[in-house]
C-alpha cells in the first residue's frame, strides 16, 4: 500500500491507490457474503487422493471463489475506462478473462458433480483454452492491439506474425501456470497481487505521462486478488478454484502481451514458471527413466514444486511466505531494471 501511495505521489497521473483500495474492499465483502451461500448449496472442495495427506483437513472448504472476486476486477476496470479512448482494450481483455473464468467454472462444476478432483479432461481444457486464445488474438489483430515486437532486456526484437502463435502460447502457459500454483492457502492470490502491482507500475514507468494505459486494469485485478486473499490466507475460508486461477493467468498473459511486457512477466512470475517447470521435469524424467530402465524415477517428492516442500516437512505458512518473498524480490528486480533504463 505504501508503495502505491509513494508511486502516486511521484507520478501524478498514476492514480493507483484509490482503485486498489476500493476493489480490495468490494472483493473482500462480496466474497465474504458468498461463503455461507456456497456452504448452503454444498459447493465444497474435492481433495485429490494422490495429494499430500494433510490436505484432507481442508475437506469441506467452499470453492469456486473465482466467480465472485474476478468479475469485480473486470467490472470496476470497465467502469474506469467506459467511454474512454482505450475502452476497446479493456473490453477485449475482459472477454478473455471472463472466458477463461467460464472454462474454470465448467471444470470446477464437473469436479463437484463427479465428486472427484477431475473435471474437464486435459485435452478438453487445452482445446477450450486454445479456442478462446485464438479468438482473443484475432480480435486484437483486427483492432491493431498486438505489438509487432517484443522487448527482452534492453533489446527489441521485431517478430512480425510470430506474435500470433506466441500470444496463444503465452495465454496457455500463463493460465496453466497459475492453475498449478493454486495449491496452498493464499499462495496464488498473494503472488498475483505482487505480480499485477509490479506490472501496473512497470507500465506506468514506461508511459509516465500517459494515464490511458493498462495499469488501472492491473491494479484493480490486484485489488480483487487482495480482497480474496484476506479470506484465502491460511487457514482458508474459501478456495478460488479453477475459475479463479485460470482467469488470473489469462489476465496476466493478456495484459503483458498487449503492453509488450512479456519479459517483465517472466521475471516477476518466476514462481509461476518454476511451478510449471517442476511438473514438466518430473513427468519427463519419469517417462524417460521408465522407457530406459523399466521403472520410473522422480526428481521431486511431488509436483507442483510447493508439494515437494510440503513433503519435505516444511510448514504450509512458511512455504507460502517464502514464495511470496521470492516473488516480491523478483518484482523489485524488475522495477529496478526499468527505472535504470
ZIUR-V459926 format. One record per residue. N is the residue number from 1. PHI is phi as a letter, one per 20 degrees, with the letter a starting at -180 (none if undefined). BURIAL is + if it has 24 or more other ideal C-beta (glycine too) atoms within 12 Angstrom, else -. Layout:
N | PHI | BURIAL
N | PHI | BURIAL
This chain:
1 | none | -
2 | f | -
3 | f | +
4 | f | +
5 | f | -
6 | f | -
7 | f | +
8 | f | +
9 | f | -
10 | e | -
11 | d | +
12 | f | -
13 | e | -
14 | f | +
15 | l | +
16 | e | +
17 | f | +
18 | f | -
19 | g | +
20 | f | +
21 | f | +
22 | f | +
23 | f | +
24 | g | +
25 | f | -
26 | f | +
27 | f | +
28 | f | +
29 | f | -
30 | f | +
31 | f | +
32 | f | +
33 | f | -
34 | f | +
35 | g | +
36 | f | -
37 | f | -
38 | f | +
39 | f | -
40 | f | -
41 | e | -
42 | m | -
43 | e | +
44 | c | +
45 | f | +
46 | e | +
47 | e | +
48 | f | -
49 | f | -
50 | e | -
51 | e | +
52 | g | +
53 | f | -
54 | f | -
55 | f | +
56 | f | -
57 | f | -
58 | e | +
59 | g | -
60 | n | -
61 | f | +
62 | g | +
63 | c | +
64 | m | +
65 | f | +
66 | g | +
67 | f | +
68 | d | +
69 | e | +
70 | f | +
71 | g | +
72 | f | +
73 | f | +
74 | f | +
75 | f | +
76 | f | +
77 | f | +
78 | f | +
79 | f | -
80 | f | +
81 | e | +
82 | g | -
83 | m | -
84 | e | -
85 | g | -
86 | e | +
87 | g | -
88 | f | -
89 | f | +
90 | f | +
91 | f | +
92 | f | +
93 | f | +
94 | f | +
95 | g | +
96 | f | +
97 | f | +
98 | f | +
99 | f | +
100 | f | +
101 | g | +
102 | f | +
103 | f | +
104 | f | +
105 | f | +
106 | f | +
107 | f | +
108 | f | +
109 | f | +
110 | f | +
111 | f | +
112 | f | +
113 | f | -
114 | e | -
115 | l | -
116 | c | -
117 | e | +
118 | c | -
119 | e | +
120 | f | +
121 | f | -
122 | g | -
123 | f | -
124 | f | -
125 | f | +
126 | f | +
127 | f | -
128 | f | +
129 | f | +
130 | f | +
131 | f | -
132 | f | +
133 | f | +
134 | f | -
135 | f | -
136 | g | +
137 | f | +
138 | f | -
139 | f | +
140 | f | +
141 | f | -
142 | f | -
143 | d | -
144 | l | -
145 | e | +
146 | e | +
147 | f | +
148 | d | -
149 | b | -
150 | c | +
151 | d | +
152 | c | -
153 | l | -
154 | e | -
155 | e | -
156 | d | -
157 | d | -
158 | e | -
159 | d | -
160 | l | -
161 | f | -
162 | f | -
163 | f | +
164 | f | +
165 | f | -
166 | f | +
167 | f | +
168 | f | +
169 | f | +
170 | f | +
171 | f | +
172 | f | +
173 | f | +
174 | f | +
175 | f | +
176 | f | +
177 | f | +
178 | f | +
179 | f | +
180 | f | +
181 | f | +
182 | f | +
183 | c | +
184 | c | +
185 | g | +
186 | n | +
187 | f | +
188 | f | +
189 | f | +
190 | f | +
191 | f | +
192 | f | +
193 | g | +
194 | f | +
195 | f | +
196 | f | +
197 | f | +
198 | f | +
199 | f | +
200 | f | +
201 | f | +
202 | g | +
203 | f | +
204 | f | +
205 | f | +
206 | f | +
207 | c | -
208 | f | -
209 | d | -
210 | c | -
211 | e | +
212 | e | -
213 | c | +
214 | e | +
215 | g | +
216 | g | +
217 | f | +
218 | g | +
219 | f | +
220 | f | +
221 | f | +
222 | f | +
223 | f | +
224 | f | +
225 | f | +
226 | f | +
227 | f | +
228 | f | +
229 | g | +
230 | g | +
231 | d | +
232 | e | +
233 | f | +
234 | g | +
235 | f | -
236 | f | +
237 | e | +
238 | b | +
239 | d | +
240 | f | +
241 | m | +
242 | f | +
243 | f | +
244 | e | +
245 | f | +
246 | f | +
247 | f | +
248 | f | +
249 | f | +
250 | f | +
251 | f | +
252 | f | +
253 | f | +
254 | f | +
255 | f | +
256 | f | +
257 | f | +
258 | f | +
259 | e | +
260 | l | +
261 | c | +
262 | f | +
263 | f | +
264 | f | +
265 | f | +
266 | f | +
267 | f | +
268 | f | +
269 | e | +
270 | g | +
271 | f | +
272 | f | +
273 | f | +
274 | f | +
275 | f | +
276 | f | +
277 | f | +
278 | f | +
279 | f | +
280 | f | -
281 | f | -
282 | g | +
283 | f | -
284 | f | -
285 | f | -
286 | f | -
287 | f | -
288 | f | -
289 | f | -
290 | f | -
291 | f | -
292 | e | -
293 | d | -
294 | n | -
295 | b | -
296 | f | -
297 | d | -
298 | c | -
299 | e | -
300 | d | +
301 | f | -
302 | a | +
303 | c | +
304 | f | +
305 | g | +
306 | f | +
307 | f | +
308 | g | +
309 | f | +
310 | f | +
311 | f | -
312 | f | -
313 | o | -
314 | f | -
315 | f | -
316 | g | +
317 | f | -
318 | f | -
319 | f | +
320 | f | +
321 | f | +
322 | f | +
323 | f | +
324 | f | +
325 | f | -
326 | f | +
327 | f | +
328 | g | +
329 | f | -
330 | f | +
331 | f | +
332 | f | -
333 | g | -
334 | f | +
335 | f | +
336 | f | -
337 | f | +
338 | f | +
339 | f | -
340 | e | -
341 | d | -
